């Protein structure tokens, strides 16, 4: 069973009523996007009253502001309405009432459209405006007035009037400075997608006729989005026609199409410039590479950051269409590697001819400054120079005596 209400002690509230006299109670219209704590930090900046007002949260959708002077409080109310994150804020002067619907009143400047010119007078504007709500200010010449309406209920956008000629016509209201609201039921509390009164299959607001208030609000919202995107440097893609369903189109083709569109701004516009771009990129990349060994191109890399210069006997075999960069790879116009375009350095043998060997010079020999051609076999170094104990090696020249750096023969 439900517990009975707890009675609080009787007291005189006059002191507390006087203390909260200069207080405004506020309500957010869409708690999904608006947080009272964020609104409390935001509004004093809009009012230019930072440090002059005191704010406090009153639950999930309400907040309170306490002012110092009557003039500042009334100035804030006169400059309304206000919004945060494009959703309206309900601000009302505090009253000693107990109601879940407080605050609910929001003030708008409203303009009347549709009054016949021969009946457009002060009396007509006064009668129409008083039927909408409590009016605090009125301008009959512009058919404009400031009115307080219930922000928890849908707004009234049109009204039928009976003319002295017994004719019935309809006038439309334009709510100034209104932001996001439902374009179907005209409520300030939800979007059109969440409206229970929206018919199934209804068209989007951009694709159907709208009232004056909704059309102007939509233009203002779209202009604010564009201004925000331009500030961030973001450009919205142009609307494209949807491609027909093609079951033969694979995911790989779709990703390739996306990659081509994404990287197309990095390349020149004409195909000839594309080929020059790939050729220039390949040559620059090849100029930083080492000798290419097709058998093992990941092994025997030097441990230091510098490399020994090439010997004067080293030459480079080039194809007629190959570039002058050693170790580079010739790519075709589409970026593929052409056959026979890999460049390999070869060493010249003792007879002056060229060898077709594509073996890479070991790292130790390049760092020590010796060529593999004149390397002293280990057997001879251990035998002290007795070549009779050394097996015959066609690459060894017995007339040239070379020892490894720092090695002393045993017979010395």
C-alpha positions as CSV (number, residue, x, y, z in Angstrom):
1,X,0.0,0.0,0.0
2,X,1.0,3.6,-0.6
3,X,2.3,5.5,2.4
4,X,0.3,8.5,3.7
5,X,1.8,11.9,3.0
6,X,4.2,13.2,5.7
7,X,3.0,16.5,7.2
8,X,5.7,19.1,7.7
9,X,5.6,21.6,10.6
10,X,3.6,24.8,10.1
11,X,5.8,27.9,9.5
12,X,5.6,31.4,8.1
13,X,6.8,31.5,4.5
14,X,6.9,35.3,4.2
15,X,10.7,35.5,4.7
16,X,11.4,32.8,2.1
17,X,9.0,34.4,-0.4
18,X,10.8,37.7,0.0
19,X,14.2,36.0,-0.4
20,X,13.1,34.3,-3.7
21,X,11.4,37.4,-5.0
22,X,14.1,38.1,-7.7
23,X,14.1,34.5,-9.0
24,X,13.5,33.0,-12.4
25,X,12.6,29.4,-12.8
26,X,13.5,27.7,-16.1
27,X,12.6,24.5,-17.9
28,X,14.3,22.8,-20.8
29,X,12.0,21.6,-23.6
30,X,14.1,18.7,-24.8
31,X,16.1,17.0,-21.9
32,X,17.6,14.7,-24.5
33,X,19.8,17.4,-25.8
34,X,19.7,20.0,-23.0
35,X,21.2,19.6,-19.6
36,X,20.3,22.1,-16.8
37,X,23.9,22.3,-15.6
38,X,25.1,23.3,-19.1
39,X,22.2,25.9,-19.4
40,X,23.2,27.4,-16.1
41,X,26.7,28.0,-17.4
42,X,25.5,29.2,-20.8
43,X,22.8,31.8,-20.1
44,X,24.8,34.3,-17.9
45,X,27.2,34.7,-20.8
46,X,24.2,35.5,-23.1
47,X,22.9,38.0,-20.6
48,X,26.3,39.6,-19.9
49,X,25.7,38.9,-16.2
50,X,28.5,36.6,-15.3
51,X,29.1,36.9,-11.6
52,X,25.9,38.8,-11.0
53,X,23.4,35.8,-11.0
54,X,23.4,32.6,-9.1
55,X,22.1,29.4,-10.8
56,X,21.1,26.1,-9.3
57,X,19.6,22.8,-10.7
58,X,16.1,21.8,-9.7
59,X,16.0,18.3,-11.2
60,X,16.4,16.8,-14.6
61,X,14.6,19.5,-16.5
62,X,14.4,22.6,-14.3
63,X,16.8,25.2,-13.0
64,X,16.8,28.4,-11.0
65,X,18.4,31.9,-11.4
66,X,18.6,34.4,-8.6
67,X,19.2,38.0,-9.5
68,X,20.5,41.0,-7.6
69,X,18.2,43.7,-8.9
70,X,14.7,44.0,-10.4
71,X,16.0,45.8,-13.5
72,X,18.3,42.9,-14.4
73,X,15.6,40.4,-14.0
74,X,13.1,42.3,-16.1
75,X,15.6,43.0,-18.8
76,X,16.3,39.3,-19.2
77,X,12.6,38.5,-19.5
78,X,12.0,41.3,-22.1
79,X,14.8,40.0,-24.3
80,X,13.4,36.5,-24.6
81,X,12.7,34.0,-25.8
82,X,16.0,32.0,-25.5
83,X,17.2,28.7,-26.8
84,X,20.0,26.3,-26.2
85,X,21.2,23.8,-28.8
86,X,18.5,25.0,-31.1
87,X,15.7,24.0,-28.6
88,X,13.6,26.6,-26.7
89,X,13.9,27.4,-23.0
90,X,10.9,28.3,-20.9
91,X,11.7,31.1,-18.4
92,X,9.1,32.4,-16.0
93,X,9.3,34.6,-12.9
94,X,9.0,32.5,-9.8
95,X,5.6,32.4,-8.0
96,X,4.7,30.8,-4.7
97,X,2.7,28.0,-6.3
98,X,3.0,24.2,-6.2
99,X,2.5,22.6,-9.6
100,X,4.3,20.2,-11.9
101,X,3.3,22.5,-14.8
102,X,5.3,25.4,-13.5
103,X,7.0,27.0,-15.3
104,X,5.0,26.8,-18.5
105,X,4.7,30.3,-19.9
106,X,7.0,31.4,-22.8
107,X,6.8,34.8,-24.5
108,X,7.0,35.3,-28.3
109,X,6.7,38.2,-30.6
110,X,4.0,37.1,-33.1
111,X,3.2,38.6,-36.4
112,X,-0.3,38.2,-38.1
113,X,-0.6,37.3,-41.8
114,X,-3.8,37.3,-43.8
115,X,-5.8,40.2,-42.5
116,X,-7.7,41.9,-45.4
117,X,-6.3,45.4,-46.0
118,X,-9.7,47.1,-45.7
119,X,-10.2,45.5,-42.2
120,X,-6.6,45.9,-41.0
121,X,-6.9,48.3,-38.1
122,X,-6.0,48.5,-34.4
123,X,-9.2,46.9,-33.2
124,X,-8.8,43.9,-35.5
125,X,-5.2,43.4,-34.3
126,X,-6.2,43.8,-30.7
127,X,-9.1,41.3,-31.0
128,X,-6.9,38.6,-32.7
129,X,-4.0,39.0,-30.3
130,X,-6.1,38.8,-27.2
131,X,-7.6,35.6,-28.4
132,X,-4.1,34.0,-28.5
133,X,-3.0,34.8,-25.0
134,X,-1.9,37.4,-22.5
135,X,-0.5,40.4,-24.5
136,X,2.1,42.6,-23.0
137,X,2.9,44.8,-26.1
138,X,1.3,45.5,-29.4
139,X,2.1,47.2,-32.7
140,X,-1.1,47.5,-34.9
141,X,0.8,49.1,-37.9
142,X,2.9,45.9,-38.3
143,X,0.2,43.6,-36.9
144,X,2.8,42.4,-34.4
145,X,2.4,41.7,-30.7
146,X,4.2,40.1,-27.7
147,X,2.2,37.3,-26.1
148,X,2.7,34.7,-23.4
149,X,1.6,31.2,-24.4
150,X,1.7,27.8,-22.7
151,X,5.0,26.2,-23.9
152,X,3.9,22.8,-22.7
153,X,1.0,22.7,-25.3
154,X,1.2,22.8,-29.1
155,X,1.4,26.3,-30.5
156,X,-1.6,27.7,-32.5
157,X,-0.4,28.5,-36.0
158,X,-3.7,29.5,-37.7
159,X,-7.0,31.0,-36.6
160,X,-10.3,31.6,-38.4
161,X,-11.8,35.1,-38.1
162,X,-15.3,36.4,-39.0
163,X,-15.3,39.7,-40.8
164,X,-18.0,42.4,-40.5
165,X,-19.1,41.3,-44.0
166,X,-20.0,37.9,-42.5
167,X,-17.2,36.4,-44.5
168,X,-14.9,33.8,-42.8
169,X,-11.2,33.9,-43.6
170,X,-8.1,32.5,-42.0
171,X,-5.0,34.3,-40.6
172,X,-1.6,32.7,-39.9
173,X,0.7,33.5,-37.0
174,X,4.5,33.8,-37.5
175,X,6.4,33.2,-34.2
176,X,9.6,35.2,-34.3
177,X,12.9,33.8,-32.9
178,X,11.5,30.2,-32.7
179,X,13.9,27.4,-33.2
180,X,13.4,23.6,-33.4
181,X,9.9,22.3,-32.9
182,X,7.6,19.7,-34.3
183,X,6.4,20.6,-37.8
184,X,3.4,18.3,-37.5
185,X,1.7,19.2,-34.2
186,X,3.7,22.4,-33.5
187,X,4.9,21.2,-30.0
188,X,8.1,22.6,-28.5
189,X,8.8,19.3,-26.7
190,X,9.8,16.9,-29.4
191,X,11.0,16.5,-33.0
192,X,8.8,15.5,-35.9
193,X,10.2,12.0,-36.0
194,X,8.9,11.4,-32.4
195,X,5.5,13.0,-32.9
196,X,2.6,10.6,-32.2
197,X,0.3,12.6,-34.6
198,X,2.6,12.2,-37.6
199,X,0.9,10.1,-40.3
200,X,2.7,7.1,-41.5
201,X,4.7,7.7,-44.7
202,X,4.6,11.5,-44.3
203,X,7.1,13.4,-46.4
204,X,10.1,15.2,-45.0
205,X,9.7,18.9,-44.2
206,X,12.0,19.8,-47.1
207,X,9.7,18.0,-49.5
208,X,6.3,19.4,-48.6
209,X,4.7,22.8,-48.2
210,X,5.3,24.4,-44.8
211,X,3.7,27.3,-42.9
212,X,5.5,30.6,-42.5
213,X,6.9,29.8,-39.1
214,X,8.2,26.4,-40.0
215,X,9.7,27.5,-43.3
216,X,11.6,30.4,-41.7
217,X,12.7,28.2,-38.8
218,X,14.0,25.5,-41.2
219,X,15.9,28.1,-43.3
220,X,17.5,29.4,-40.1
221,X,18.5,26.0,-38.9
222,X,20.0,25.0,-42.3
223,X,21.9,28.3,-42.5
224,X,23.3,27.7,-39.0
225,X,24.5,24.2,-40.0
226,X,26.2,25.5,-43.1
227,X,27.9,28.3,-41.1
228,X,29.1,25.7,-38.5
229,X,30.4,23.4,-41.3
230,X,32.2,26.3,-43.0
231,X,33.9,27.2,-39.7
232,X,35.1,23.7,-39.3
233,X,36.2,23.5,-42.9
234,X,33.8,20.7,-43.7
235,X,31.9,20.6,-47.0
236,X,28.8,18.5,-47.4
237,X,28.8,16.1,-50.3
238,X,26.5,17.0,-53.2
239,X,23.4,14.8,-53.4
240,X,24.0,11.9,-55.9
241,X,21.5,9.7,-57.6
242,X,21.4,6.2,-56.0
243,X,23.0,3.6,-58.2
244,X,20.7,0.7,-59.4
245,X,21.0,-2.5,-57.5
246,X,23.6,-4.6,-59.2
247,X,24.1,-8.0,-57.6
248,X,27.3,-8.6,-59.6
249,X,29.0,-5.6,-57.9
250,X,31.3,-7.1,-55.3
251,X,32.5,-5.4,-52.1
252,X,36.0,-5.2,-53.5
253,X,34.7,-3.1,-56.4
254,X,32.7,-0.9,-54.1
255,X,35.8,-0.3,-51.9
256,X,38.0,0.4,-54.9
257,X,35.4,3.0,-56.1
258,X,35.5,4.6,-52.7
259,X,39.3,4.7,-52.6
260,X,39.5,6.2,-56.1
261,X,37.1,9.0,-55.1
262,X,38.8,9.7,-51.8
263,X,42.4,9.9,-53.3
264,X,41.5,11.6,-56.6
265,X,42.2,15.1,-55.2
266,X,45.9,14.1,-54.6
267,X,46.7,13.5,-58.2
268,X,46.7,15.8,-61.2
269,X,43.7,16.1,-63.4
270,X,45.0,14.7,-66.7
271,X,46.2,11.1,-67.3
272,X,49.6,12.2,-68.6
273,X,50.3,14.0,-65.3
274,X,49.3,10.8,-63.5
275,X,52.0,8.8,-65.3
276,X,54.6,11.5,-64.5
277,X,53.5,11.5,-60.9
278,X,54.0,7.7,-60.5
279,X,57.3,7.9,-62.4
280,X,58.6,10.7,-60.2
281,X,57.5,8.9,-57.1
282,X,59.1,5.6,-58.1
283,X,62.4,7.3,-59.0
284,X,62.6,9.2,-55.7
285,X,61.8,6.1,-53.8
286,X,64.3,4.0,-55.7
287,X,67.1,6.5,-55.1
288,X,67.0,5.8,-51.4
289,X,67.1,2.0,-51.8
290,X,70.1,-0.4,-51.7
291,X,71.1,-3.0,-54.4
292,X,68.3,-5.3,-55.1
293,X,68.9,-9.0,-54.7
294,X,66.1,-11.2,-56.0
295,X,67.2,-14.1,-53.9
296,X,67.3,-12.4,-50.5
297,X,66.5,-8.7,-50.3
298,X,65.8,-8.7,-46.5
299,X,69.2,-10.1,-45.3
300,X,72.7,-8.7,-44.9
301,X,71.7,-5.2,-44.2
302,X,74.4,-2.9,-42.7
303,X,74.0,-2.1,-39.0
304,X,75.0,1.6,-39.4
305,X,73.3,4.5,-40.9
306,X,76.0,5.2,-43.6
307,X,77.1,3.1,-46.6
308,X,80.4,2.7,-48.3
309,X,80.7,4.3,-51.8
310,X,80.6,2.0,-54.8
311,X,83.9,0.8,-56.3
312,X,85.0,2.4,-59.5
313,X,84.7,-1.0,-61.3
314,X,81.0,-1.3,-60.4
315,X,78.6,-0.7,-63.2
316,X,74.9,-0.9,-63.6
317,X,73.0,-2.8,-66.2
318,X,70.1,-0.7,-67.5
319,X,67.4,-1.4,-70.0
320,X,66.9,1.1,-72.8
321,X,63.8,2.5,-71.0
322,X,65.3,2.4,-67.5
323,X,66.0,5.5,-65.5
324,X,69.4,6.6,-64.3
325,X,68.6,5.9,-60.7
326,X,70.5,2.7,-59.5
327,X,68.3,0.2,-57.7
328,X,65.1,1.7,-58.9
329,X,62.1,-0.1,-60.2
330,X,60.4,0.9,-63.5
331,X,56.7,1.1,-63.2
332,X,54.2,1.3,-65.9
333,X,51.6,3.9,-66.6
334,X,49.2,2.1,-64.2
335,X,51.7,1.7,-61.4
336,X,52.6,-2.0,-62.2
337,X,56.2,-3.2,-62.4
338,X,57.2,-3.8,-66.0
339,X,59.1,-7.0,-66.8
340,X,62.8,-6.7,-67.0
341,X,62.9,-3.3,-65.5
342,X,64.6,-4.1,-62.2
343,X,68.2,-2.8,-62.2
344,X,71.0,-4.9,-60.6
345,X,74.7,-3.8,-60.1
346,X,77.4,-6.2,-61.3
347,X,81.1,-6.3,-60.6
348,X,83.9,-6.5,-63.2
349,X,86.2,-9.5,-63.0
350,X,89.9,-9.5,-63.4
351,X,89.9,-10.1,-67.1
352,X,88.0,-6.8,-67.8
353,X,84.8,-8.5,-68.8
354,X,81.5,-8.2,-67.1
355,X,80.0,-10.9,-64.9
356,X,76.4,-11.7,-65.0
357,X,76.4,-12.5,-61.3
358,X,73.8,-10.7,-59.3
359,X,75.1,-11.8,-55.9
360,X,75.2,-9.1,-53.3
361,X,78.5,-8.0,-51.6
362,X,78.4,-9.1,-48.0
363,X,78.0,-6.4,-45.4
364,X,81.3,-7.2,-43.7
365,X,83.3,-6.8,-46.9
366,X,81.6,-3.5,-47.7
367,X,82.2,-2.2,-44.2
368,X,85.9,-3.3,-44.1
369,X,86.6,-1.9,-47.6
370,X,87.6,-5.2,-49.2
371,X,86.0,-6.7,-52.2
372,X,84.9,-10.3,-52.2
373,X,87.2,-11.0,-55.2
374,X,90.4,-10.6,-53.2
375,X,89.3,-12.2,-50.0
376,X,92.0,-14.5,-48.6
377,X,90.6,-18.0,-47.9
378,X,90.6,-19.2,-44.3
379,X,92.7,-22.3,-45.1
380,X,95.6,-20.2,-46.4
381,X,95.4,-17.8,-43.5
382,X,95.7,-20.7,-41.1
383,X,98.5,-22.5,-43.0
384,X,100.7,-19.3,-43.0
385,X,100.8,-18.9,-46.8
386,X,101.4,-22.5,-47.8
387,X,99.2,-22.8,-50.9
388,X,99.8,-26.5,-51.3
389,X,97.5,-27.1,-48.5
390,X,94.8,-24.9,-49.9
391,X,92.2,-26.4,-52.3
392,X,92.2,-24.8,-55.7
393,X,89.8,-21.9,-56.0
394,X,89.3,-20.4,-59.4
395,X,88.4,-17.0,-57.9
396,X,91.7,-16.8,-55.9
397,X,94.7,-15.0,-57.5
398,X,97.9,-16.4,-55.9
399,X,100.1,-13.6,-57.3
400,X,98.3,-11.0,-55.1
401,X,98.9,-11.4,-51.4
402,X,96.1,-10.0,-49.2
403,X,95.5,-10.6,-45.6
404,X,92.5,-9.7,-43.5
405,X,92.9,-6.5,-41.5
406,X,94.8,-7.1,-38.3
407,X,95.8,-10.7,-39.2
408,X,99.4,-11.8,-38.8
409,X,100.6,-15.1,-40.5
410,X,102.0,-17.9,-38.4
411,X,105.3,-18.0,-40.3
412,X,106.1,-14.3,-39.8
